[in-house]
Structure formats: structure tokens, C-alpha cells
Amino acid sequence: MKTSDFYFELPQELIAQDPLEDRSASRLLVLGKEDGSITHRHFTDILAYLREGDCLVLNNTKVIPARLYGTREGTGASIEVLLLKRRENNVWETLVRPGKKARPGTRIIFGDGMLIGEVIEIVEEGNRLIRFCYDGIFEEILDRLGQMPLPPYITHELKDKTRYQTVYAKYDGSAAAPTAGLHFTPQLLEAVREKGVRIAEVTLHVGLGTFRPVKVEDVTQHHMHTEFYRIDENASQTINETKARGGRVICVGTTSCRTIESAADENGLLKPCSGWTDIFIYPGYRFKVLDGLITNFHLPESTLLMLVSALAGKEHVLAAYEEAVKEKYRFFSFGDAMLLL
């Protein structure tokens, strides 16, 4: 299986640069995972496809303002630091640009000394471990100094930080948003509950590894970076009961999907747990829990496109993408959505 098998042509103008004023006003392409059938709807029509007894799985991670701009102590040279994952209390794995001169011992000053970072180690793929020193509460300082780490294909400035958060975001830790959830409003979620659909919340802190390009031609040789996940008693019980009663488990986003598939045993049962996952789902994977997926449109040759193809088949998915391009759907983080059932 080749990476190039997952390529498709995408006109630049279809990459959504700004969120819609109404979160739920996006379009929805419904793809039949068995027959490849395509239906064009609006996102609020999601209610027509959910049934009483189904379970919607949400990833309640919260994006932190993880992009910091500082200066190198001694030289005053500008430097950009992107927080990827917390290793321990004040030590973070980071992406530093420019990175060549950020050797161990390098000190970086942020916000006139409000925050000081020291590079203590160079790790996998040139990422840096940085220990931060500060007075006060780290999260509050980060909120003052940091910026939302929008993907590089979004060039417009985001005026409202909350638009890169889901309305159900709770737990700080992500370097990127679980973007399929951006379409939901509190009103739409309430309508989902009123229909008798149960909601299970899990947590997976999204790292940039999810979005890194696949650099090998043989898909099976690609290695995913690890991401932290947590499933509590309530979520595991809700999902297990849904399956036992014949309901469908529908994940909102690839991160929710990867969480429950990582945690499930061979029989598809979940128990409360937490840990790190590097699960890579591509065609040939047998899903243990998931029955359906709500997701955005993904980059060509990406691991996310491969995951979607594992669920509905590469031919069906690429045909749907071709149709989406023809119908001028909006792509990527602030774009339109797909429902695979």
C-alpha cells in the first residue's frame, strides 16, 4: 500500500481560512461506508442520521495557546516555540524555530522575562525539551503570552480564540483542535440528547504527530507519534452498554476514534484507563468499537485520510472527495464535514 495511493488534487481556494459565523451552518457530505452512496446535506441534518440508543463519542480536550514568541538570551535573536506535550510539571517537548542554534543550555526569554525557558535536551526528530521558570500559574501566563497554534495552511488571523475550541472542551493539553467537533453548538448537542442519543466524553490530547506528513512510500513503515488519552468509568460504561444493546457508536473526529480503538480489548470492550497511544489506522484495520464517524475533509496522503479509508474503503472515500471538490466543499480545520455510516 503506497502513500501516493491516497493523493487527490485540491484547489487552493477550497481550503477554509475562517470559521463560519454559525458553527453548525457547514455542509455535510454523507457517505455510505458499504455502498459508497453520497448525499449532500447540512450539518444540522446530522439529527436525521442518529437513532435513539446510539452513542456519540466526543473528545473533550482543550487547545492551549501553545505558540510562543521569544528572544534568545545573549543575542536577542527572535525564536518561536511550539509546545507539543508536557513531559513533567515544567518540562515540555517543543518544536523550536529556528532550531539549529537552540542547543542544550540555550535560554529563551518570553514576555520581558515573565517566562524563561531553558533547552535541556534534544530528542526525537530534533524536538527540544525545555524547562520553564516563572512566577505564578503557568496556564495563566500561557494565556497571556501564547497564541493559538493554527495549522500552516490557515493564513488568516483568528480574531476569536474560542472558534478553535469545541463548545465542550474541558481539559488543557492539545496543540491542535479535534476539528470535527467544531461544528457542534450547545443547542445541537441538546437536540442530540433529546433524540435519545447518549454522549460519551473521552480525552485525547492532540499532538502535531497526527498531522505530520507521511514521508515513506510504504504506508506500513510510517510511525505515529504518541498522544496521551484518558477514558473514565462513565464513558466506558456508556459505550459498552450502547454496543450491548445494539446501538451504534459514532465518533466525532478521528481523535475520538483513535482513543476508543486504542483502549478496547479484543472483544471491543472498554474499561477506565489512561496512557499513550501511537495507533495508526489504515486500510485493512478491523474496527473493534466504532460504527460510524463524523469528520472533516483531510489533507492528501495524510494519516487521517488513511483512517477514513480504513472505515469506508479507499475507492469510496476518494470518490467522495472528488465529488466534494466538484461541489466546492470547504476543506480542512474550518471546513465542512463528512458523516460515514
Secondary structure, 3 states (H helix, E strand, C coil): CEHHHHCCCCCHHHECCCCCCCHHHCEEEEECCCCCCEEEEEHHHHHHHCCCCCEEEEECEEECCCEEEEEECCCCCEEEEEEEEEEECCEEEEEEECCCCCCCCCEEEEHHHCEEEEEEEECHHHCEEEEEEECCCHHHHHHHHCECCCCCCCCCCCCCHHHHCCCCCCEEEECCCCHHHHHCCHHHHHHHHHCCCEEEEEEECCCHHHHCCCCCCEHHHCCCCCEEEEECHHHHHHHHHHHHCCCCEEEECHHHHHHHHHHCCCCCCCCCEEEEECCCCCCCCCCCCCCEEEEECCCCCCHHHHHHHHHHCHHHHHHHHHHHHHCCCCECCCCCEEEEC
